[in-house]
Amino acid sequence: MKRIAHWIGCCVVVAWGCSTGMPSTQTAARKPYDWEAKLLHPELSTIRLSPDSAAVFVRLDRSELLYLRETPQAPFTAVVQVDLGPMRWELRDTLEDAMPVELDAVWRVAVGDLDSTVARGDGVQVPFTVRDVARNAEVTGWWELAPGHQTLNRFDADGWALAGRDVPAGDTLYLQGPGGLAWVWAQARPEAQLPSPPFTAFSDPLADLVPQVVDTLFADEAGRFAFVVPEGTSLLRSTALGFEFVVHGRRQDFPFVRKVPYLIETTRYITSRTEYERMTASDDPKGALDGFWLDCGNDQDRGKNLIETYYGRVEEANRYFSGLQEGWRTDRGMVHIVFGVPNKVRRSGRSEWWIYGEEGNANTLTFSFRHAPTSLDPNRYVLDRSIQFRPAWDRMVTSWRNGRIQGD
């Protein structure tokens, strides 16, 4: 906590693990789930310092920034502008030897100065832009600040404010709120099952999932306590504050797809049961998996392209659709992996429509997803299934099996 207090009000550069991007660029309105199409993937997080002030944490991947120099003798420098409501900060970063992967900065803001805020309960929602000046690339979105009375702040071991809900299982979160309070810890671990294909009936196993109470945790007099994140979903609840916090314990390499058992498991959408069981039971599962992709591609180069496309989509699904389950196990994840990035995404109220093809064309395919949030997962969407999707699904799986899939 002392490290945080020292950082407030200044820019800092430190080394820290991996980042999670925020979906918004010039293509976001049309293709919000196309990770590769975005040049920048900044992460914004925040803590409440008081009812009237907050600290904004910004993290960027240095490899995504363009470093230029004004003269042959000048150092290579990247310039990043961060706009938050009416405020602008500029961050200049100079290339040096053995630099950390990530560029981090922290700024303090007075909530009353955010005259572009949009009321949301008694919290605020503020438009932001992060811009790489040299590359002329920017990301836009909304920065959200919890209500002033919800002062449960979450930090990792390095004192960095938590962004999102995904944390590697086994890591320790340090939480800070009002002193002396008791926090009820409950946990939910849904079965690791896959959604059924779009043309079949489906009984949602998560709609009525209830977390089970594990323990009661007590904050010290300063309001701090440590929480070792387990696998699955954990909910921390303070009856005194009327406040809940949800965190999902993920694999250490989440959202990436690297280990062979996971590489095999995620192929289940396009493999037959016999093929899948053969790979999982093989004495050489890596060789069996390579053989599967080689058979699909009919040659090594095409097989390599299929692998890059398929697992790239799995990683995108994990970034955008994760909640109670990893994103690739959700309805939107399934459609994203098999069909790819839609030509357009429309949103209205509590629904999303994914459009493949030109609107108005008789051959255009449209998937409708209904927002079905729970207290444990506000990111849940359920597909409106129909037998009419059977021909399109069979064609796409056949295209994967024949190596005819193109990258997004």
C-alpha positions as CSV (number, residue, x, y, z in Angstrom):
1,M,0.0,0.0,0.0
2,K,2.9,2.4,0.7
3,R,4.0,2.0,-2.9
4,I,0.6,3.1,-4.1
5,A,0.7,6.3,-2.0
6,H,4.2,7.1,-3.4
7,W,2.9,6.7,-7.0
8,I,-0.1,8.9,-6.8
9,G,0.2,12.1,-8.8
10,C,3.2,11.0,-10.9
11,C,4.1,8.8,-13.9
12,V,6.0,5.7,-13.2
13,V,7.5,2.8,-15.3
14,V,7.6,-0.6,-13.7
15,A,7.7,-4.3,-14.8
16,W,4.5,-6.3,-14.3
17,G,2.8,-9.4,-15.9
18,C,0.3,-9.5,-18.7
19,S,-2.4,-7.0,-19.6
20,T,-6.0,-7.3,-20.7
21,G,-7.2,-4.9,-23.4
22,M,-10.4,-3.0,-23.6
23,P,-12.5,-3.5,-26.8
24,S,-12.8,-0.2,-28.6
25,T,-11.2,1.3,-31.7
26,Q,-12.4,2.8,-34.9
27,T,-13.6,-0.6,-35.9
28,A,-15.2,-1.3,-32.6
29,A,-18.7,-0.3,-33.6
30,R,-18.7,-2.8,-36.4
31,K,-16.3,-5.5,-35.1
32,P,-15.9,-5.1,-31.4
33,Y,-14.5,-8.6,-30.9
34,D,-11.6,-8.5,-33.4
35,W,-8.6,-8.3,-31.2
36,E,-6.0,-8.5,-33.9
37,A,-7.5,-5.5,-35.8
38,K,-6.8,-3.2,-32.9
39,L,-3.3,-1.6,-32.8
40,L,-3.4,-0.7,-29.1
41,H,-4.7,-2.7,-26.2
42,P,-4.4,-0.4,-23.1
43,E,-5.7,-1.4,-19.7
44,L,-7.4,1.1,-17.4
45,S,-8.1,0.4,-13.7
46,T,-9.0,2.6,-10.8
47,I,-9.2,2.9,-7.1
48,R,-11.2,5.3,-4.9
49,L,-8.9,7.4,-2.6
50,S,-11.9,9.2,-1.1
51,P,-15.5,10.0,-2.1
52,D,-14.1,12.9,-4.1
53,S,-10.9,11.6,-5.6
54,A,-9.5,8.6,-7.4
55,A,-6.4,7.2,-8.9
56,V,-6.3,6.1,-12.6
57,F,-3.9,3.3,-13.6
58,V,-2.9,3.0,-17.2
59,R,-0.9,0.1,-18.7
60,L,0.3,-0.3,-22.3
61,D,2.4,-2.9,-24.1
62,R,5.6,-1.2,-25.3
63,S,5.7,-3.5,-28.4
64,E,2.5,-1.8,-29.6
65,L,3.9,1.7,-29.5
66,L,5.8,3.4,-32.3
67,Y,9.1,4.9,-31.2
68,L,10.7,7.6,-33.4
69,R,13.5,10.1,-33.1
70,E,13.6,13.7,-34.3
71,T,17.3,13.6,-35.2
72,P,19.9,10.8,-35.8
73,Q,21.4,11.7,-32.4
74,A,18.1,11.9,-30.5
75,P,16.8,8.8,-28.5
76,F,13.8,6.8,-29.9
77,T,10.7,8.1,-28.1
78,A,7.0,7.2,-28.0
79,V,4.4,9.8,-27.1
80,V,1.1,8.6,-25.6
81,Q,-1.8,10.9,-24.9
82,V,-4.5,9.9,-22.4
83,D,-7.8,11.8,-22.4
84,L,-10.2,11.3,-19.6
85,G,-13.3,13.4,-19.9
86,P,-12.0,17.0,-20.1
87,M,-8.5,16.1,-18.8
88,R,-5.4,15.2,-20.9
89,W,-2.1,13.6,-19.8
90,E,0.9,13.1,-22.0
91,L,3.3,10.2,-21.4
92,R,6.8,10.2,-23.1
93,D,8.7,7.0,-23.1
94,T,12.3,6.6,-24.3
95,L,13.7,3.3,-25.4
96,E,16.5,2.0,-23.2
97,D,18.3,-1.4,-22.8
98,A,16.5,-4.1,-20.8
99,M,13.2,-2.2,-20.5
100,P,10.1,-3.9,-19.0
101,V,7.5,-5.2,-21.4
102,E,4.9,-2.8,-20.1
103,L,4.7,0.9,-19.7
104,D,2.7,1.9,-16.6
105,A,1.4,5.3,-15.4
106,V,-0.7,6.5,-12.5
107,W,-2.6,9.8,-12.2
108,R,-4.8,11.2,-9.5
109,V,-8.1,12.8,-10.4
110,A,-10.7,14.9,-8.6
111,V,-14.1,13.4,-9.4
112,G,-15.7,16.8,-9.4
113,D,-13.4,17.9,-12.3
114,L,-14.8,15.3,-14.6
115,D,-17.5,17.5,-16.1
116,S,-18.1,15.0,-18.9
117,T,-19.1,12.3,-16.5
118,V,-22.3,10.4,-17.1
119,A,-24.2,9.5,-14.0
120,R,-24.6,5.8,-13.3
121,G,-26.3,5.3,-10.0
122,D,-24.0,7.3,-7.7
123,G,-20.9,6.3,-9.6
124,V,-19.6,7.8,-12.8
125,Q,-18.8,6.8,-16.3
126,V,-16.3,8.9,-18.3
127,P,-15.2,8.7,-22.0
128,F,-11.5,8.1,-22.5
129,T,-9.1,8.0,-25.4
130,V,-5.6,6.5,-25.4
131,R,-3.6,7.7,-28.4
132,D,-0.2,6.7,-29.8
133,V,0.8,10.0,-31.4
134,A,3.5,8.7,-33.7
135,R,1.4,5.8,-35.0
136,N,-1.7,8.0,-35.2
137,A,-3.7,5.1,-33.6
138,E,-6.1,5.4,-30.8
139,V,-8.5,3.5,-28.6
140,T,-11.7,4.9,-27.2
141,G,-14.0,3.6,-24.5
142,W,-15.6,4.3,-21.1
143,W,-13.8,4.5,-17.8
144,E,-16.0,3.5,-14.9
145,L,-15.6,4.6,-11.3
146,A,-17.5,2.8,-8.5
147,P,-19.7,4.9,-6.2
148,G,-17.9,6.9,-3.6
149,H,-19.0,4.7,-0.7
150,Q,-17.8,1.6,-2.4
151,T,-14.2,1.9,-1.3
152,L,-13.1,-1.7,-1.5
153,N,-9.8,-1.3,-3.5
154,R,-8.1,-4.3,-5.1
155,F,-4.3,-4.6,-5.6
156,D,-1.9,-7.3,-6.8
157,A,1.3,-8.0,-4.9
158,D,3.1,-5.2,-6.7
159,G,0.5,-2.7,-5.6
160,W,-1.2,-2.4,-9.0
161,A,-5.0,-1.8,-9.1
162,L,-6.9,-4.8,-10.4
163,A,-8.5,-4.4,-13.8
164,G,-11.3,-6.7,-14.7
165,R,-12.2,-9.9,-12.8
166,D,-9.7,-12.4,-14.1
167,V,-6.7,-13.3,-11.8
168,P,-4.3,-16.3,-12.0
169,A,-5.3,-18.9,-9.5
170,G,-2.8,-19.0,-6.6
171,D,-2.1,-15.2,-6.8
172,T,-2.7,-13.0,-3.8
173,L,-5.0,-10.0,-4.0
174,Y,-4.7,-7.3,-1.4
175,L,-8.0,-5.6,-0.6
176,Q,-8.6,-2.4,1.3
177,G,-11.8,-1.0,2.6
178,P,-13.3,0.2,5.8
179,G,-11.5,-1.1,8.9
180,G,-12.6,-4.0,11.0
181,L,-15.3,-5.4,8.7
182,A,-16.1,-9.1,8.1
183,W,-16.2,-10.4,4.5
184,V,-18.1,-13.5,3.6
185,W,-16.3,-15.6,1.0
186,A,-18.4,-17.9,-1.2
187,Q,-17.3,-19.9,-4.2
188,A,-18.8,-21.4,-7.3
189,R,-17.1,-23.9,-9.6
190,P,-19.3,-24.7,-12.6
191,E,-18.8,-27.9,-14.5
192,A,-16.4,-27.5,-17.4
193,Q,-18.9,-28.4,-20.1
194,L,-19.3,-27.0,-23.6
195,P,-22.4,-25.3,-25.0
196,S,-24.4,-27.4,-27.4
197,P,-24.3,-26.5,-31.2
198,P,-26.6,-23.6,-32.3
199,F,-29.1,-26.0,-33.9
200,T,-29.8,-28.1,-30.8
201,A,-31.9,-27.6,-27.6
202,F,-29.8,-26.4,-24.7
203,S,-30.4,-26.3,-20.9
204,D,-28.4,-23.5,-19.4
205,P,-26.4,-25.0,-16.4
206,L,-25.3,-21.6,-15.1
207,A,-28.6,-19.8,-14.7
208,D,-29.3,-21.1,-11.2
209,L,-25.7,-21.6,-10.0
210,V,-25.5,-20.6,-6.3
211,P,-22.1,-20.0,-4.7
212,Q,-21.4,-21.9,-1.5
213,V,-20.0,-20.1,1.6
214,V,-16.4,-21.1,2.4
215,D,-15.2,-18.8,5.2
216,T,-15.4,-15.4,6.8
217,L,-12.4,-13.1,6.3
218,F,-11.7,-10.2,8.6
219,A,-10.0,-6.9,7.6
220,D,-7.5,-5.4,10.0
221,E,-8.1,-2.0,11.7
222,A,-6.7,-0.3,8.6
223,G,-9.2,-2.2,6.5
224,R,-6.7,-4.4,4.7
225,F,-6.7,-8.1,4.1
226,A,-5.1,-10.6,1.8
227,F,-7.1,-13.1,-0.4
228,V,-5.4,-16.0,-2.1
229,V,-7.4,-16.5,-5.3
230,P,-8.6,-20.2,-5.8
231,E,-9.6,-21.8,-9.0
232,G,-13.2,-21.0,-10.1
233,T,-15.3,-18.0,-9.1
234,S,-15.2,-16.4,-5.7
235,L,-17.6,-13.8,-4.3
236,L,-16.7,-11.6,-1.4
237,R,-19.7,-9.9,0.3
238,S,-19.9,-7.3,3.1
239,T,-23.3,-7.1,4.6
240,A,-22.4,-3.9,6.4
241,L,-21.5,-2.2,3.2
242,G,-24.1,-3.9,1.0
243,F,-21.2,-4.5,-1.4
244,E,-20.1,-7.6,-3.4
245,F,-16.9,-8.3,-5.4
246,V,-16.4,-11.2,-7.8
247,V,-13.1,-12.6,-9.0
248,H,-12.4,-15.5,-11.4
249,G,-9.4,-17.7,-10.7
250,R,-7.9,-18.6,-14.1
251,R,-5.1,-20.8,-15.4
252,Q,-1.6,-19.1,-15.1
253,D,-1.3,-18.7,-18.9
254,F,-4.9,-17.4,-19.4
255,P,-6.1,-16.2,-22.0
256,F,-3.5,-18.0,-24.1
257,V,-3.6,-21.5,-25.5
258,R,-0.3,-23.2,-25.0
259,K,-0.4,-26.6,-23.2
260,V,-1.2,-29.7,-25.2
261,P,-4.2,-30.9,-23.1
262,Y,-5.8,-27.5,-23.5
263,L,-4.9,-27.3,-27.2
264,I,-6.7,-30.7,-27.7
265,E,-9.7,-29.8,-25.5
266,T,-10.5,-26.6,-27.4
267,T,-10.7,-28.5,-30.8
268,R,-13.9,-30.2,-29.6
269,Y,-16.1,-27.9,-31.7
270,I,-14.8,-29.4,-35.0
271,T,-13.7,-32.9,-34.0
272,S,-15.8,-36.0,-33.8
273,R,-16.1,-37.8,-30.5
274,T,-13.9,-40.6,-31.8
275,E,-11.1,-38.3,-33.0
276,Y,-11.2,-36.3,-29.7
277,E,-11.0,-39.4,-27.6
278,R,-8.2,-40.8,-29.7
279,M,-6.1,-37.7,-29.2
280,T,-6.7,-37.5,-25.4
281,A,-5.9,-41.2,-25.0
282,S,-2.8,-41.2,-27.2
283,D,0.6,-42.0,-25.8
284,D,1.8,-39.1,-27.9
285,P,-1.0,-36.5,-27.6
286,K,1.2,-33.7,-29.2
287,G,1.8,-36.0,-32.2
288,A,-1.9,-36.9,-32.4
289,L,-2.9,-33.2,-32.4
290,D,-0.3,-32.3,-35.0
291,G,-1.6,-35.2,-37.1
292,F,-5.2,-33.9,-36.8
293,W,-4.3,-30.5,-38.1
294,L,-2.1,-31.9,-40.8
295,D,-5.0,-34.0,-42.1
296,C,-7.3,-31.0,-42.1
297,G,-4.8,-28.8,-44.0
298,N,-3.5,-31.6,-46.3
299,D,-0.1,-29.9,-46.2
300,Q,2.1,-28.3,-43.5
301,D,1.7,-24.7,-44.5
302,R,-2.1,-24.9,-44.7
303,G,-2.2,-26.8,-41.4
304,K,-0.1,-24.1,-39.8
305,N,-2.5,-21.4,-41.0
306,L,-5.5,-23.3,-39.6
307,I,-3.8,-23.6,-36.2
308,E,-3.0,-19.9,-36.1
309,T,-6.6,-19.0,-37.0
310,Y,-8.3,-21.5,-34.7
311,Y,-6.3,-20.8,-31.5
312,G,-6.2,-17.1,-32.2
313,R,-10.0,-17.2,-32.0
314,V,-9.9,-19.2,-28.8
315,E,-7.7,-16.6,-27.2
316,E,-10.0,-13.8,-28.5
317,A,-13.0,-15.6,-27.0
318,N,-11.2,-15.9,-23.7
319,R,-10.4,-12.1,-23.7
320,Y,-13.9,-11.0,-24.5
321,F,-16.5,-13.5,-23.3
322,S,-15.1,-15.0,-20.1
323,G,-17.1,-15.1,-16.9
324,L,-18.1,-18.1,-14.9
325,Q,-16.5,-20.1,-17.6
326,E,-13.6,-19.3,-19.9
327,G,-14.8,-17.5,-22.9
328,W,-14.2,-20.3,-25.4
329,R,-16.8,-22.4,-23.5
330,T,-19.6,-19.8,-23.9
331,D,-22.2,-19.4,-26.6
332,R,-20.5,-16.4,-28.1
333,G,-17.1,-18.1,-27.8
334,M,-18.4,-21.1,-29.7
335,V,-19.8,-19.0,-32.6
336,H,-16.7,-16.8,-32.7
337,I,-14.3,-19.8,-32.9
338,V,-16.3,-21.7,-35.6
339,F,-17.6,-18.8,-37.7
340,G,-15.0,-16.1,-37.0
341,V,-15.4,-12.4,-36.6
342,P,-18.8,-11.3,-37.8
343,N,-19.1,-8.6,-40.5
344,K,-21.1,-6.5,-38.1
345,V,-22.4,-6.6,-34.5
346,R,-25.5,-4.8,-33.6
347,R,-26.6,-4.1,-30.0
348,S,-29.9,-3.0,-28.7
349,G,-31.0,-3.1,-25.1
350,R,-30.1,-6.5,-23.7
351,S,-29.3,-8.2,-27.0
352,E,-26.6,-8.6,-29.6
353,W,-27.0,-9.7,-33.2
354,W,-23.9,-11.1,-35.0
355,I,-24.3,-10.6,-38.8
356,Y,-22.3,-12.7,-41.3
357,G,-22.6,-11.3,-44.8
358,E,-24.4,-8.2,-46.1
359,E,-27.5,-7.1,-44.3
360,G,-30.6,-7.7,-46.4
361,N,-29.0,-10.5,-48.4
362,A,-31.0,-13.8,-48.4
363,N,-27.8,-15.7,-47.7
364,T,-26.8,-13.6,-44.7
365,L,-26.5,-15.5,-41.4
366,T,-27.5,-13.8,-38.1
367,F,-27.0,-15.1,-34.6
368,S,-29.0,-13.5,-31.8
369,F,-27.6,-13.5,-28.2
370,R,-29.7,-12.4,-25.2
371,H,-28.0,-10.8,-22.2
372,A,-28.5,-13.2,-19.2
373,P,-26.4,-11.8,-16.4
374,T,-26.1,-13.2,-12.9
375,S,-24.6,-11.8,-9.8
376,L,-21.5,-13.9,-10.5
377,D,-21.2,-13.1,-14.2
378,P,-22.5,-9.8,-15.8
379,N,-20.9,-10.9,-19.1
380,R,-23.3,-13.8,-19.9
381,Y,-25.1,-14.0,-23.2
382,V,-27.2,-16.9,-24.3
383,L,-27.7,-17.8,-28.0
384,D,-31.2,-18.1,-29.4
385,R,-30.9,-21.6,-30.9
386,S,-32.7,-22.8,-34.0
387,I,-32.7,-25.9,-36.2
388,Q,-32.2,-23.5,-39.1
389,F,-28.5,-23.1,-38.1
390,R,-27.8,-26.8,-38.9
391,P,-26.7,-26.4,-42.6
392,A,-24.5,-23.4,-41.8
393,W,-22.9,-25.1,-38.9
394,D,-22.2,-28.3,-40.9
395,R,-20.7,-26.2,-43.8
396,M,-18.3,-24.4,-41.4
397,V,-17.2,-27.5,-39.6
398,T,-16.6,-29.2,-43.1
399,S,-14.6,-26.1,-44.2
400,W,-12.4,-26.5,-41.1
401,R,-11.9,-30.2,-41.8
402,N,-11.1,-29.5,-45.5
403,G,-8.7,-26.7,-44.7
404,R,-10.8,-24.0,-46.5
405,I,-10.9,-21.6,-43.6
406,Q,-9.4,-18.1,-44.1
407,G,-8.1,-15.9,-41.4
408,D,-10.2,-13.0,-40.1
